Amino acid sequence: MARNFEGIYAGGGWVGTRSSFDVLNPADGSVWAQAPDADAATVAGAIQTAHTAFPDWAALPFTERAHYMLKIADEVEKRGPDLVKALQGEGGGWFGKGMFEVGYVIEIFRSAAAANYQSIGEILPSEHNKISMVMRRPMGVVSVISPWNFPAILSARSFAFPLSAGNTVVLKPSEETPYSGGLFFAEVCEAVNLPAGVFNVVTCSRDNVASVGDELIENPLVKGVSFTGSTAVGRMVAAKAGAHLKKVCVELGGKDALIVCEDTDLDKAAQIANFGSFMHQGQICMSVEKVIVQESIYDTFLKRFVERASKLKMGNPLDDNANVIGPLINDKQVGIVRQQLEDAIARGAKVALGGGIRGRFVEPTILTGVTPDMLIYQNETFGPVVPVIPFRTDDDAIAIANDSEYGLSSGVLTRDEHRGLEIAQRLETGMCHINCSSVNDEPHVPFGGVKSSGSGRHGGRWSTETFTETRWITLDRGHRHFPPGF
């Protein structure tokens, strides 16, 4: 039986909407839940509520805000099994992926609590013998628009640090995952008695996304915007926020490369490529979307990669916790993957493994012979299809990896640490991981990309810096001299 939610969460309570929309299980198309379908006027009310709550929340001692973050972490831990089921049911994720999300979300809130004990400013020298201080203070209402692929993590990391710093939040999760990306956190915050209006959740159908999104960005009471999603939508969000001179953090798509050098451990390399390419069906902004392999080990690596990937079990995650490969999120995403795959094959690429598509299930697929004229070489795939491309020299590998509008994450596999660092420093990505996958994250690190992968950083003090205002304050001690005549 489908779940039926009472309404959006605003002002510490549940507010009904005129209509609801169906949330589908991507594995079988069944209705998993019915979620509140908010309109722009309803969202404006939630923003007003957050604005009203802001002064008292910002004035709260930082220790008390930190304690609320710890309470939220404990409540998430208690409700972890329910969240895992939701991540499987509405997101199509593997059981292990859900368990990882729960653990990571817990650490996000604990890290946000710890961030409150760090310095919020510094003392600068002054030639006038002033006390010259730089301080940070919360902005006000922060809008958070989060995606569906890792809904719990990507919502939590976007609002936990702004909230802990003293801002209030209005969160809009994806219409694909309104519970695990939003309403779940509303239930958690209600359970820990977070002050009314501090955290608010609005959900809406695809039909209302444009108007609701505009309200979350353009409403004059909103002071900052966090968006995680596609590059195309991120550009529009950044442009609209910029037109109103609002701070914005956009974390967008990627075409992330894994460079496999001839001196690496090939078994380990195959495992890293397998995880990076096919975890959550490749629906991760950091997913490996190009495996770039030195020519001398190309054939050996390809064989081991295919052998390992061929053992991945595909199926409905709710049927069997061992089903590592679940469905893609919707038919639109299947269409994108199909188009890229068919284009590559038509232009001469060869299928080394997989290639089958049944409904929303796409087999883990490895391609060879991929060239720059193919869609899959340039465009983000966001599915379980990855090309393996040979290179001769390190310069060649770097050129192939950088041949993209994106610049989010990357990986370099080599036993030569100096070589790894040299390559890493030349890659045009916001993050690079030597001897590990491009899929990497921790709550306290600066997460984000360059080029078309976004701007701004999430994580730890970088989130705090993004969603606070910098102020310069001086205290004069009477030593400044003014020009004669004044």
Stockholm file with secondary structure:
# STOCKHOLM 1.0

chainA/1-486         MARNFEGIYAGGGWVGTRSSFDVLNPADGSVWAQAPDADAATVAGAIQTAHTAFPDWAALPFTERAHYMLKIADEVEKRGPDLVKALQGEGGGWFGKGMFEVGYVIEIFRSAAAANYQSIGEILPSEHNKISMVMRRPMGVVSVISPWNFPAILSARSFAFPLSAGNTVVLKPSEETPYSGGLFFAEVCEAVNLPAGVFNVVTCSRDNVASVGDELIENPLVKGVSFTGSTAVGRMVAAKAGAHLKKVCVELGGKDALIVCEDTDLDKAAQIANFGSFMHQGQICMSVEKVIVQESIYDTFLKRFVERASKLKMGNPLDDNANVIGPLINDKQVGIVRQQLEDAIARGAKVALGGGIRGRFVEPTILTGVTPDMLIYQNETFGPVVPVIPFRTDDDAIAIANDSEYGLSSGVLTRDEHRGLEIAQRLETGMCHINCSSVNDEPHVPFGGVKSSGSGRHGGRWSTETFTETRWITLDRGHRHFPPGF
#=GR chainA/1-486 SS CCEECCCEEETTEEECCSCEEEEECTTTCCEEEEEECCCHHHHHHHHHHHHHHHHHHHHSCHHHHHHHHHHHHHHHHHTHHHHHHHHHHTTCCCHHHHHHHHHHHHHHHHHHHHHTTSCCEEEECCTTCCEEEEEEEECSEEEEECCSSSHHHHHHHHHHHHHHTTCEEEEECCTTSTIIIIIHHHHHHHHTTCCTTSEEECCCCGGGHHHHHHHHHHCTTEEEEEEESCHHHHHHHHHHHHHTTCEEEEECCCCEEEEECTTSCHHHHHHHHHHHHHGGGGCSTTCEEEEEEEGGGHHHHHHHHHHHHTTCCBSCTTTCTTCCBCCCSSHHHHHHHHHHHHHHHHTTCEEEECCCEETTEECCEEEESCCTTSHHHHSCCCSSEEEEEEESSHHHHHHHHHCSSEESCEEEECSCHHHHHHHHHHSCSSCCEETSCSCCCCTTSCBCCEETTEESCBSHHHHHHHTEEEEEEEECCSCCCCCTTC
#=GC SS_cons         CCEECCCEEETTEEECCSCEEEEECTTTCCEEEEEECCCHHHHHHHHHHHHHHHHHHHHSCHHHHHHHHHHHHHHHHHTHHHHHHHHHHTTCCCHHHHHHHHHHHHHHHHHHHHHTTSCCEEEECCTTCCEEEEEEEECSEEEEECCSSSHHHHHHHHHHHHHHTTCEEEEECCTTSTIIIIIHHHHHHHHTTCCTTSEEECCCCGGGHHHHHHHHHHCTTEEEEEEESCHHHHHHHHHHHHHTTCEEEEECCCCEEEEECTTSCHHHHHHHHHHHHHGGGGCSTTCEEEEEEEGGGHHHHHHHHHHHHTTCCBSCTTTCTTCCBCCCSSHHHHHHHHHHHHHHHHTTCEEEECCCEETTEECCEEEESCCTTSHHHHSCCCSSEEEEEEESSHHHHHHHHHCSSEESCEEEECSCHHHHHHHHHHSCSSCCEETSCSCCCCTTSCBCCEETTEESCBSHHHHHHHTEEEEEEEECCSCCCCCTTC
//
